[in-house]
Amino acid sequence: MQKRRLFILAAALALIAAPAAAKPAARPVARPAAVIPLEPYVDNDHLAFRGRIGGVQGLFQFDTGGGITVITPPAAEAARCRPWGRLTGFRMRGDRIDAPRCDGIAITAAGARLAPATTLVVDFSKFLPKDAPPLLGSVGLDAFGKRPVTLDISGRRLIVETPASLKARIAHATEVPVQVVWEAEGYAPSVMAGLDTPSGRVWFTIDSGSDGAVIVGKHVAALFGLDPDKKGAQPFDGKLAGGVPLKATSHVADLILDGNIGAPVLRRWVVTFDVAHGRMWLAPVH
């Protein structure tokens, strides 16, 4: 009996001395490469961030519909670039823009280095309201190279993704079929989202620089039940390919493309672009 008590006591002491079972390690958070804070510019529909070029700090607009990154002549001077040559682009209403370029320009913001293949040098103050704060440039999706980037207008942030953070980001997002159109001799990517109509698929530019909710080209307006000749606002009730509803106020205009989806609509979603692979995902803002 004494031996049995000693055995039980030894077993109890062994249990007390044994280390507790290790808890499963928490999965590491997939952190992005950088998070660039955005701030309203002129109004709540236009966004800008603070960055640096050639040692000079200032504001840069972020514009997914701009295609190519543009800097001002003072910014080019700060970067010690003498503009050369010419690139030609067109705005959505057909306005032609010819401008010289600078290669090898780098913009830094929140620890991220943005390095577009080339930049246009344009005095675009004429495109801004008279009381608008001065800009050093307007940054497009071309500035991120092959890195995916997420735009969260409501959260006022621009997120440069890593492979791991991208995987986590799109796990609960809806992919929307897009095509990436490269303009200005292949330097300017425009991401176009598909919308299906009775006559076929049309393509609307994803344009965070536009303060119009939806702008529909006159040549496709009737496909959405819109009056092509009406000047005022009309309700738009469509659906992006992939099944995402698109209801908004729209205007019809004479465009050189099918349509444009602007900031007032984009703020409803967190939008992830993978330009290098021609993909885009939307997640609703909660």
C-alpha positions in Angstrom: 0.0 0.0 0.0 2.9 2.3 0.9 4.5 1.6 -2.5 1.3 2.4 -4.2 1.0 5.8 -2.5 4.5 6.6 -3.4 3.8 5.7 -7.1 0.7 7.9 -7.2 2.6 10.8 -5.5 5.5 10.5 -7.9 3.1 10.5 -10.9 1.3 13.6 -9.5 4.6 15.5 -9.0 5.6 14.5 -12.6 2.4 16.0 -13.9 3.0 19.2 -11.9 6.5 19.5 -13.1 5.7 18.8 -16.8 5.5 21.9 -19.0 2.1 22.9 -20.2 1.2 21.9 -23.7 2.3 24.7 -26.1 -0.5 26.7 -27.7 -0.6 26.7 -31.5 1.5 29.6 -32.8 -0.6 32.5 -34.1 -0.4 32.9 -37.8 1.8 35.9 -38.7 -0.1 38.9 -40.1 0.6 39.4 -43.8 1.9 43.0 -43.7 2.0 45.1 -46.9 5.2 46.7 -48.2 3.9 50.2 -47.4 0.8 52.1 -46.5 0.7 55.6 -47.9 -1.8 58.0 -46.1 -4.2 59.8 -48.5 -5.8 63.2 -47.8 -8.6 65.1 -49.5 -7.4 67.5 -52.2 -9.7 70.4 -53.2 -12.7 68.2 -52.2 -13.5 64.8 -50.7 -13.5 63.1 -54.1 -9.9 64.0 -55.1 -7.0 62.4 -53.1 -3.4 63.3 -52.6 -0.4 62.1 -50.6 2.7 63.8 -49.3 5.9 62.7 -51.0 9.4 63.7 -52.0 11.1 64.1 -55.3 14.7 65.2 -55.7 14.9 66.3 -52.1 11.7 68.5 -52.4 8.6 67.6 -50.4 5.1 68.3 -51.6 1.7 67.0 -52.6 1.0 64.4 -55.3 -2.4 63.6 -56.6 -3.2 59.9 -56.9 -5.2 59.2 -60.1 -5.9 55.7 -61.3 -7.4 57.1 -64.5 -4.5 59.3 -65.4 -2.6 56.4 -66.9 0.9 57.9 -66.8 2.6 59.7 -63.9 2.9 63.4 -64.5 5.3 65.9 -62.8 5.5 69.7 -62.9 8.4 71.6 -64.4 9.6 72.6 -60.9 9.5 69.0 -59.8 11.6 68.0 -62.9 14.1 70.7 -62.0 14.2 69.4 -58.4 15.0 65.9 -59.8 17.7 67.4 -62.0 16.0 66.3 -65.2 16.0 68.2 -68.4 12.7 67.2 -70.1 13.2 65.7 -73.6 11.3 64.2 -76.5 7.5 64.0 -76.6 4.7 61.6 -75.6 1.1 62.0 -76.7 -2.0 61.0 -74.8 -5.7 61.7 -74.9 -8.2 62.5 -72.2 -11.5 60.7 -72.1 -13.3 63.5 -74.0 -10.7 63.4 -76.8 -8.4 66.3 -75.7 -4.9 65.7 -77.0 -1.9 66.2 -74.7 1.6 66.5 -76.0 4.4 66.8 -73.4 8.1 66.1 -73.0 9.2 63.4 -70.6 11.7 62.6 -67.9 13.1 59.1 -67.3 14.4 57.6 -64.1 12.4 59.8 -61.7 11.8 58.4 -58.2 9.1 59.6 -55.8 9.2 58.5 -52.1 6.3 58.4 -49.8 5.8 56.6 -46.4 8.8 54.5 -47.0 7.7 53.4 -50.5 9.8 54.1 -53.6 7.7 54.8 -56.7 9.6 54.6 -59.9 7.6 54.9 -63.1 9.4 54.0 -66.3 8.9 57.6 -67.5 7.0 60.6 -66.5 5.3 63.4 -68.5 6.3 67.0 -67.6 3.2 69.2 -67.7 2.2 72.4 -66.1 -1.2 71.1 -65.1 -2.1 74.0 -62.9 -4.4 75.0 -65.7 -6.4 71.9 -65.1 -6.9 72.8 -61.4 -9.2 75.3 -59.6 -7.5 78.7 -59.1 -7.4 78.2 -55.3 -6.1 74.6 -55.4 -2.9 73.9 -53.4 0.1 73.4 -55.7 1.0 69.9 -56.7 4.4 68.4 -57.5 2.7 65.8 -59.7 -0.1 63.3 -60.3 0.8 59.6 -59.7 -0.8 56.8 -61.7 -0.7 53.1 -61.5 2.4 53.0 -63.7 4.4 54.2 -60.7 4.1 50.9 -58.9 5.7 48.7 -61.6 4.7 45.1 -61.1 3.6 45.5 -57.5 -0.1 45.2 -56.7 -1.7 48.1 -55.0 -4.9 48.6 -53.1 -6.9 51.9 -53.0 -9.1 52.4 -49.9 -10.7 55.8 -50.4 -12.9 55.6 -47.4 -10.0 54.6 -45.2 -7.8 57.3 -46.9 -4.9 55.0 -47.6 -3.0 53.5 -50.5 -1.5 50.1 -49.8 1.5 48.6 -51.7 1.0 44.9 -51.4 3.4 42.0 -51.0 2.6 38.5 -52.3 1.5 37.5 -48.8 -0.6 40.6 -48.1 -2.2 40.3 -51.6 -3.2 36.7 -51.0 -4.8 37.7 -47.7 -6.5 40.8 -49.2 -8.2 39.0 -52.1 -9.3 36.0 -50.0 -12.6 37.8 -49.2 -12.9 40.0 -52.3 -14.7 39.6 -55.6 -12.6 39.5 -58.8 -14.0 41.7 -61.6 -12.9 41.0 -65.2 -10.7 43.8 -66.5 -8.5 44.6 -69.4 -5.5 46.8 -69.1 -5.0 49.2 -72.0 -1.5 50.6 -72.4 -1.5 54.1 -74.0 1.2 56.8 -74.7 3.5 54.4 -76.4 2.9 51.7 -73.8 3.8 53.7 -70.7 0.2 54.5 -69.4 -2.0 51.7 -68.1 -5.7 52.2 -67.9 -7.7 49.6 -66.0 -11.0 49.0 -67.7 -13.8 47.1 -65.9 -16.2 45.1 -68.1 -20.0 45.5 -68.0 -22.3 43.2 -70.0 -25.0 44.6 -72.2 -27.6 43.0 -74.6 -25.2 43.9 -77.4 -22.0 42.8 -75.8 -19.4 43.7 -73.2 -18.4 47.4 -72.8 -15.4 48.7 -70.8 -15.4 51.5 -68.2 -12.2 53.1 -66.9 -11.6 52.9 -63.1 -10.8 56.5 -62.5 -10.1 57.7 -58.9 -9.3 61.2 -60.3 -12.9 61.7 -61.6 -15.5 63.4 -59.4 -18.3 62.1 -61.6 -19.9 58.9 -60.2 -20.5 57.3 -63.6 -19.9 58.9 -67.0 -21.3 57.0 -69.9 -20.3 57.3 -73.5 -23.1 58.7 -75.7 -22.5 55.8 -78.2 -23.4 53.1 -75.6 -25.9 55.1 -73.4 -29.0 53.4 -74.9 -27.7 50.0 -73.9 -28.2 51.0 -70.3 -31.6 52.6 -70.8 -30.2 56.1 -70.8 -31.2 59.0 -73.0 -28.0 59.8 -75.2 -29.1 63.4 -75.7 -30.1 64.3 -72.1 -27.7 66.9 -70.5 -28.6 66.3 -66.9 -28.1 63.5 -64.4 -29.7 60.1 -65.0 -29.9 57.0 -62.7 -27.6 54.3 -63.8 -28.5 50.7 -62.9 -26.0 48.2 -64.2 -23.8 45.3 -63.1 -20.0 44.8 -63.4 -19.0 41.5 -65.1 -18.4 39.3 -62.1 -21.8 40.2 -60.6 -21.0 43.4 -58.7 -24.0 45.8 -58.8 -23.3 49.3 -60.0 -26.0 51.8 -59.2 -25.2 55.5 -59.3 -26.0 58.8 -60.7 -24.7 59.1 -64.2 -24.1 61.6 -67.0 -23.9 61.0 -70.7 -21.0 62.6 -72.6 -19.3 62.3 -75.9 -16.3 60.1 -75.0 -13.6 58.3 -76.9 -14.2 55.3 -74.5 -17.3 53.5 -73.3 -17.5 55.0 -69.9 -15.8 56.0 -66.6 -16.3 55.0 -63.0 -15.2 57.8 -60.6 -14.3 58.4 -57.0 -17.9 58.8 -55.7 -18.5 55.1 -56.6 -15.0 53.8 -55.9 -15.3 54.9 -52.3 -17.8 52.1 -51.7 -15.1 49.5 -52.3 -11.6 48.6 -51.4 -10.1 48.2 -54.8 -7.0 46.0 -55.5 -5.1 46.3 -58.8 -2.7 43.8 -60.1 -1.8 45.6 -63.3 1.1 43.3 -64.2 -1.4 40.3 -64.4 -4.4 42.3 -65.6 -6.5 41.6 -62.5 -8.7 43.6 -60.1 -10.7 42.8 -57.0 -13.4 44.7 -55.1 -14.3 44.3 -51.4 -17.2 46.3 -49.9 -16.4 48.9 -47.3 -17.8 47.9 -44.0 
